[in-house]
Amino acid sequence: MSASELSTAQLSGTRVLVTGGTSGLGRAMAQALVQAGARVALTSRDGERAQATAAELGAGAVGIELDVRDPTSVSAAVDGVYGMLEGLDVLVNNAGIGMRTVNPRFMTEPQPFWEVAPAGFGDVLETKATGTFLVAREVVPRMLSAGGGRIVTISMNEQTMTRRGFIPYGPSGAAVEALARVMAADLADTPVTANILLPGGATATGMVPAEMVEELRDNLLDPSIMGPPIVWLASPDAAGVHDERITARDFAEWLAAREKGTREG
């Protein structure tokens, strides 16, 4: 499938769980998947917000309350998803919180790590890293038992992981990236695939301070950039794709090079 055909890809019958799907990258991916015909469960700590977002996205979406930091909540939510969707084909581990929760002025007044409150550090790490682990841990055994499935972990640029003033957001991304690689290694030679997807730059989401949006507007990526690669990763064309790190900004070129290599090979 060419990049130009991705927007019309049909995922009829494909069942997807997108954590943190009510805003930003998560909502953009959920929307693209629904538009491609998938049935999508999207989550939020606020169940009413999840249900409201699902209603906005259309009949193919359902909203689920989920606190990815809480094993009991994760177990209950995944049980609910399997009940409503009658199974699951793709897990998109996206839930996370950004730097604004620990330093609202992180872009203009970087905060050294020794000034970061332990509670804020823990909340960001638990939401992104522990949350990714807990949800994948709950879903993967079910996929293995069902004979297949796909895990997509949402990551960030390596420069962001080590950027000045980006404690704890940067380390949370580094932890998730390492976790995703280990999951891929553990899942090698199984019917479940695991890949990493990242935007490839700062995106116009709520994680960017409002006062900075206008200044950075020309350099911000639209969250919709995540649509084509997540639809492709959920499609039959991505069967067997495993342990890849895909940058949404460069996806068209990456896919063209992959297709060329497949033809020549």
C-alpha positions as a Markdown table, in Angstrom:
| # | Residue | x | y | z |
|---|---|---|---|---|
| 1 | Met | 0.0 | 0.0 | 0.0 |
| 2 | Ser | 1.4 | 3.4 | -0.9 |
| 3 | Ala | 1.4 | 6.3 | 1.5 |
| 4 | Ser | -1.3 | 8.1 | -0.6 |
| 5 | Glu | -3.6 | 5.1 | -0.1 |
| 6 | Leu | -3.3 | 5.0 | 3.6 |
| 7 | Ser | -6.2 | 7.4 | 4.3 |
| 8 | Thr | -8.6 | 5.0 | 2.6 |
| 9 | Ala | -7.3 | 1.9 | 4.3 |
| 10 | Gln | -10.1 | -0.2 | 5.7 |
| 11 | Leu | -9.7 | -1.8 | 9.0 |
| 12 | Ser | -13.2 | -3.4 | 9.2 |
| 13 | Gly | -13.2 | -5.9 | 12.0 |
| 14 | Thr | -10.0 | -4.7 | 13.6 |
| 15 | Arg | -10.3 | -4.1 | 17.3 |
| 16 | Val | -8.0 | -1.5 | 18.9 |
| 17 | Leu | -7.3 | -0.2 | 22.4 |
| 18 | Val | -5.8 | 3.3 | 22.5 |
| 19 | Thr | -4.7 | 4.4 | 26.0 |
| 20 | Gly | -4.9 | 8.1 | 26.7 |
| 21 | Gly | -7.2 | 8.6 | 23.7 |
| 22 | Thr | -9.1 | 11.7 | 24.6 |
| 23 | Ser | -6.7 | 14.3 | 23.5 |
| 24 | Gly | -3.5 | 15.0 | 21.6 |
| 25 | Leu | -1.8 | 12.1 | 19.8 |
| 26 | Gly | -4.1 | 9.5 | 21.3 |
| 27 | Arg | -7.3 | 11.2 | 20.0 |
| 28 | Ala | -5.7 | 11.7 | 16.6 |
| 29 | Met | -4.8 | 8.1 | 16.4 |
| 30 | Ala | -8.2 | 6.9 | 17.6 |
| 31 | Gln | -9.9 | 9.2 | 15.1 |
| 32 | Ala | -7.8 | 7.9 | 12.2 |
| 33 | Leu | -8.4 | 4.3 | 13.2 |
| 34 | Val | -12.2 | 4.8 | 13.5 |
| 35 | Gln | -12.3 | 6.6 | 10.1 |
| 36 | Ala | -10.4 | 3.6 | 8.6 |
| 37 | Gly | -13.2 | 1.2 | 9.9 |
| 38 | Ala | -11.7 | -0.1 | 13.1 |
| 39 | Arg | -13.6 | -0.5 | 16.4 |
| 40 | Val | -11.7 | 1.5 | 18.9 |
| 41 | Ala | -11.7 | 1.6 | 22.7 |
| 42 | Leu | -10.1 | 4.7 | 24.0 |
| 43 | Thr | -9.3 | 5.4 | 27.6 |
| 44 | Ser | -9.0 | 8.2 | 30.2 |
| 45 | Arg | -8.8 | 8.4 | 33.9 |
| 46 | Asp | -12.1 | 10.3 | 33.6 |
| 47 | Gly | -14.7 | 7.8 | 32.3 |
| 48 | Glu | -17.1 | 10.5 | 31.3 |
| 49 | Arg | -14.5 | 12.3 | 29.3 |
| 50 | Ala | -13.6 | 9.0 | 27.6 |
| 51 | Gln | -17.2 | 8.3 | 26.7 |
| 52 | Ala | -17.8 | 11.9 | 25.5 |
| 53 | Thr | -14.7 | 11.7 | 23.2 |
| 54 | Ala | -15.9 | 8.3 | 21.9 |
| 55 | Ala | -19.3 | 9.8 | 21.0 |
| 56 | Glu | -17.6 | 12.6 | 19.1 |
| 57 | Leu | -15.5 | 10.1 | 17.1 |
| 58 | Gly | -18.5 | 8.0 | 16.0 |
| 59 | Ala | -20.2 | 4.7 | 16.3 |
| 60 | Gly | -16.9 | 2.8 | 16.0 |
| 61 | Ala | -15.5 | 4.2 | 19.3 |
| 62 | Val | -16.2 | 3.3 | 22.9 |
| 63 | Gly | -14.9 | 5.1 | 26.0 |
| 64 | Ile | -13.4 | 3.3 | 28.9 |
| 65 | Glu | -12.3 | 4.6 | 32.4 |
| 66 | Leu | -8.7 | 3.5 | 33.0 |
| 67 | Asp | -6.0 | 4.6 | 35.4 |
| 68 | Val | -2.9 | 3.0 | 33.8 |
| 69 | Arg | -1.0 | 3.4 | 37.1 |
| 70 | Asp | -3.3 | 1.0 | 38.9 |
| 71 | Pro | -3.1 | -2.7 | 38.3 |
| 72 | Thr | -6.7 | -3.2 | 39.4 |
| 73 | Ser | -8.0 | -0.5 | 37.1 |
| 74 | Val | -6.0 | -2.0 | 34.2 |
| 75 | Ser | -7.4 | -5.5 | 34.8 |
| 76 | Ala | -10.9 | -4.2 | 35.0 |
| 77 | Ala | -10.6 | -2.0 | 31.9 |
| 78 | Val | -9.0 | -4.7 | 29.8 |
| 79 | Asp | -11.8 | -7.1 | 30.8 |
| 80 | Gly | -14.3 | -4.4 | 29.8 |
| 81 | Val | -12.6 | -3.9 | 26.4 |
| 82 | Tyr | -12.5 | -7.6 | 25.6 |
| 83 | Gly | -16.2 | -7.8 | 26.5 |
| 84 | Met | -17.3 | -4.9 | 24.4 |
| 85 | Leu | -15.0 | -5.6 | 21.4 |
| 86 | Glu | -15.1 | -9.4 | 21.7 |
| 87 | Gly | -11.3 | -9.5 | 21.6 |
| 88 | Leu | -8.4 | -7.2 | 20.8 |
| 89 | Asp | -6.1 | -7.1 | 17.8 |
| 90 | Val | -4.0 | -4.0 | 18.5 |
| 91 | Leu | -2.9 | -2.2 | 21.7 |
| 92 | Val | -1.6 | 1.4 | 21.3 |
| 93 | Asn | 0.2 | 2.2 | 24.5 |
| 94 | Asn | 0.0 | 6.0 | 24.4 |
| 95 | Ala | -1.1 | 7.3 | 27.9 |
| 96 | Gly | 1.2 | 9.8 | 29.4 |
| 97 | Ile | 1.4 | 13.2 | 31.0 |
| 98 | Gly | 3.8 | 16.0 | 30.1 |
| 99 | Met | 6.1 | 18.5 | 31.6 |
| 100 | Arg | 3.4 | 21.1 | 32.4 |
| 101 | Thr | 2.3 | 19.0 | 35.4 |
| 102 | Val | 5.7 | 19.5 | 37.1 |
| 103 | Asn | 6.7 | 22.9 | 35.6 |
| 104 | Pro | 4.1 | 25.0 | 33.7 |
| 105 | Arg | 6.9 | 27.2 | 32.3 |
| 106 | Phe | 9.3 | 24.4 | 31.3 |
| 107 | Met | 9.9 | 25.9 | 27.8 |
| 108 | Thr | 10.9 | 29.3 | 29.1 |
| 109 | Glu | 12.2 | 28.5 | 32.6 |
| 110 | Pro | 13.8 | 25.1 | 32.6 |
| 111 | Gln | 13.8 | 23.6 | 36.1 |
| 112 | Pro | 16.8 | 21.6 | 37.3 |
| 113 | Phe | 16.2 | 18.1 | 38.4 |
| 114 | Trp | 16.9 | 18.8 | 42.1 |
| 115 | Glu | 13.9 | 21.2 | 42.2 |
| 116 | Val | 11.5 | 18.6 | 40.8 |
| 117 | Ala | 9.0 | 17.4 | 43.5 |
| 118 | Pro | 9.2 | 13.6 | 44.1 |
| 119 | Ala | 5.4 | 13.3 | 43.7 |
| 120 | Gly | 5.5 | 15.0 | 40.2 |
| 121 | Phe | 8.5 | 12.8 | 39.2 |
| 122 | Gly | 6.6 | 9.7 | 40.3 |
| 123 | Asp | 3.3 | 10.6 | 38.6 |
| 124 | Val | 4.9 | 11.1 | 35.2 |
| 125 | Leu | 7.0 | 8.0 | 35.4 |
| 126 | Glu | 4.2 | 5.9 | 36.6 |
| 127 | Thr | 1.8 | 7.1 | 34.0 |
| 128 | Lys | 4.1 | 6.6 | 31.0 |
| 129 | Ala | 6.5 | 3.8 | 31.9 |
| 130 | Thr | 4.6 | 1.8 | 34.6 |
| 131 | Gly | 1.4 | 2.3 | 32.7 |
| 132 | Thr | 2.8 | 0.9 | 29.5 |
| 133 | Phe | 4.1 | -2.1 | 31.4 |
| 134 | Leu | 0.9 | -2.8 | 33.2 |
| 135 | Val | -1.4 | -2.5 | 30.2 |
| 136 | Ala | 0.9 | -4.6 | 28.0 |
| 137 | Arg | 1.3 | -7.2 | 30.8 |
| 138 | Glu | -2.5 | -7.5 | 30.9 |
| 139 | Val | -3.1 | -7.7 | 27.2 |
| 140 | Val | -0.2 | -9.7 | 25.7 |
| 141 | Pro | -1.0 | -13.0 | 27.4 |
| 142 | Arg | -4.5 | -12.8 | 26.0 |
| 143 | Met | -3.1 | -12.1 | 22.5 |
| 144 | Leu | -0.7 | -15.0 | 22.8 |
| 145 | Ser | -3.6 | -17.3 | 23.7 |
| 146 | Ala | -5.7 | -15.9 | 20.8 |
| 147 | Gly | -2.8 | -16.6 | 18.4 |
| 148 | Gly | -1.8 | -13.1 | 17.5 |
| 149 | Gly | -1.9 | -9.4 | 18.1 |
| 150 | Arg | 0.1 | -6.2 | 17.8 |
| 151 | Ile | 1.6 | -3.8 | 20.3 |
| 152 | Val | 2.4 | -0.2 | 19.3 |
| 153 | Thr | 4.3 | 1.8 | 21.9 |
| 154 | Ile | 4.3 | 5.6 | 21.5 |
| 155 | Ser | 7.7 | 7.2 | 22.2 |
| 156 | Met | 9.6 | 10.4 | 21.7 |
| 157 | Asn | 12.7 | 11.8 | 20.0 |
| 158 | Glu | 15.9 | 10.8 | 21.8 |
| 159 | Gln | 16.9 | 14.5 | 22.0 |
| 160 | Thr | 13.8 | 15.1 | 24.2 |
| 161 | Met | 14.8 | 12.3 | 26.5 |
| 162 | Thr | 18.0 | 14.1 | 27.5 |
| 163 | Arg | 16.9 | 17.8 | 27.1 |
| 164 | Arg | 17.8 | 20.2 | 29.8 |
| 165 | Gly | 15.0 | 20.8 | 32.2 |
| 166 | Phe | 13.0 | 17.8 | 31.0 |
| 167 | Ile | 13.0 | 15.8 | 34.2 |
| 168 | Pro | 10.9 | 13.6 | 34.5 |
| 169 | Tyr | 9.4 | 13.7 | 31.0 |
| 170 | Gly | 12.6 | 12.8 | 29.2 |
| 171 | Pro | 13.5 | 9.8 | 31.5 |
| 172 | Ser | 9.9 | 8.5 | 31.2 |
| 173 | Gly | 10.4 | 8.4 | 27.4 |
| 174 | Ala | 13.7 | 6.7 | 27.7 |
| 175 | Ala | 12.2 | 4.1 | 30.0 |
| 176 | Val | 9.3 | 3.5 | 27.7 |
| 177 | Glu | 11.7 | 3.1 | 24.7 |
| 178 | Ala | 13.8 | 0.5 | 26.6 |
| 179 | Leu | 10.7 | -1.3 | 27.7 |
| 180 | Ala | 9.3 | -1.4 | 24.1 |
| 181 | Arg | 12.6 | -2.9 | 22.9 |
| 182 | Val | 12.6 | -5.5 | 25.6 |
| 183 | Met | 9.0 | -6.4 | 24.9 |
| 184 | Ala | 9.9 | -6.9 | 21.2 |
| 185 | Ala | 12.8 | -9.1 | 22.2 |
| 186 | Asp | 10.6 | -11.2 | 24.5 |
| 187 | Leu | 8.0 | -11.5 | 21.8 |
| 188 | Ala | 10.4 | -12.6 | 19.0 |
| 189 | Asp | 9.2 | -15.8 | 17.4 |
| 190 | Thr | 5.7 | -15.4 | 18.8 |
| 191 | Pro | 2.5 | -14.4 | 16.8 |
| 192 | Val | 2.5 | -11.0 | 18.7 |
| 193 | Thr | 4.4 | -8.1 | 17.2 |
| 194 | Ala | 5.8 | -5.0 | 19.0 |
| 195 | Asn | 6.8 | -1.7 | 17.4 |
| 196 | Ile | 7.6 | 1.8 | 18.4 |
| 197 | Leu | 5.9 | 4.9 | 16.9 |
| 198 | Leu | 6.9 | 8.5 | 17.6 |
| 199 | Pro | 5.9 | 11.9 | 16.0 |
| 200 | Gly | 9.4 | 13.1 | 15.1 |
| 201 | Gly | 9.1 | 16.5 | 16.7 |
| 202 | Ala | 7.1 | 18.7 | 19.0 |
| 203 | Thr | 3.3 | 18.4 | 18.4 |
| 204 | Ala | 0.5 | 20.9 | 18.8 |
| 205 | Thr | -1.1 | 19.3 | 21.8 |
| 206 | Gly | -1.9 | 20.4 | 25.3 |
| 207 | Met | 1.6 | 19.4 | 26.5 |
| 208 | Val | 2.9 | 22.6 | 24.9 |
| 209 | Pro | 2.3 | 25.8 | 27.0 |
| 210 | Ala | -0.4 | 28.0 | 25.5 |
| 211 | Glu | 1.8 | 31.0 | 25.6 |
| 212 | Met | 4.4 | 29.1 | 23.4 |
| 213 | Val | 2.1 | 27.8 | 20.8 |
| 214 | Glu | 2.0 | 30.9 | 18.6 |
| 215 | Glu | 5.8 | 31.3 | 18.8 |
| 216 | Leu | 6.4 | 27.6 | 17.9 |
| 217 | Arg | 3.5 | 27.2 | 15.6 |
| 218 | Asp | 5.6 | 27.0 | 12.4 |
| 219 | Asn | 7.7 | 24.2 | 13.9 |
| 220 | Leu | 4.9 | 22.2 | 15.6 |
| 221 | Leu | 3.6 | 19.0 | 14.0 |
| 222 | Asp | -0.2 | 18.4 | 13.8 |
| 223 | Pro | -1.2 | 15.4 | 15.9 |
| 224 | Ser | -2.9 | 14.0 | 12.8 |
| 225 | Ile | 0.5 | 13.1 | 11.5 |
| 226 | Met | 0.2 | 10.0 | 13.6 |
| 227 | Gly | -2.9 | 8.8 | 11.6 |
| 228 | Pro | -1.3 | 7.2 | 8.5 |
| 229 | Pro | 1.4 | 5.2 | 10.4 |
| 230 | Ile | -1.0 | 3.9 | 13.1 |
| 231 | Val | -3.6 | 2.9 | 10.5 |
| 232 | Trp | -0.8 | 1.1 | 8.5 |
| 233 | Leu | 0.5 | -0.7 | 11.6 |
| 234 | Ala | -3.0 | -2.0 | 12.3 |
| 235 | Ser | -3.5 | -3.1 | 8.7 |
| 236 | Pro | -2.8 | -6.4 | 6.9 |
| 237 | Asp | 0.1 | -4.7 | 5.2 |
| 238 | Ala | 2.0 | -4.6 | 8.5 |
| 239 | Ala | 1.6 | -8.3 | 9.2 |
| 240 | Gly | 4.9 | -9.6 | 10.6 |
| 241 | Val | 6.5 | -6.1 | 11.0 |
| 242 | His | 8.3 | -6.3 | 14.3 |
| 243 | Asp | 10.8 | -4.3 | 16.4 |
| 244 | Glu | 10.7 | -1.3 | 14.1 |
| 245 | Arg | 11.0 | 2.3 | 15.3 |
| 246 | Ile | 8.9 | 4.4 | 13.0 |
| 247 | Thr | 8.9 | 8.2 | 12.9 |
| 248 | Ala | 5.5 | 9.6 | 11.8 |
| 249 | Arg | 7.1 | 12.7 | 10.2 |
| 250 | Asp | 9.2 | 10.5 | 7.9 |
| 251 | Phe | 6.7 | 7.7 | 7.5 |
| 252 | Ala | 5.9 | 8.2 | 3.8 |
| 253 | Glu | 9.6 | 8.0 | 3.0 |
| 254 | Trp | 10.2 | 5.1 | 5.3 |
| 255 | Leu | 7.3 | 3.1 | 3.8 |
| 256 | Ala | 8.4 | 3.8 | 0.2 |
| 257 | Ala | 12.0 | 2.6 | 1.1 |
| 258 | Arg | 10.5 | -0.5 | 2.7 |
| 259 | Glu | 8.3 | -1.3 | -0.3 |
| 260 | Lys | 11.2 | -0.7 | -2.7 |
| 261 | Gly | 13.4 | -3.0 | -0.6 |
| 262 | Thr | 10.7 | -5.7 | -0.6 |
| 263 | Arg | 10.3 | -5.5 | -4.4 |
| 264 | Glu | 14.0 | -5.6 | -5.0 |
| 265 | Gly | 14.5 | -8.4 | -2.4 |
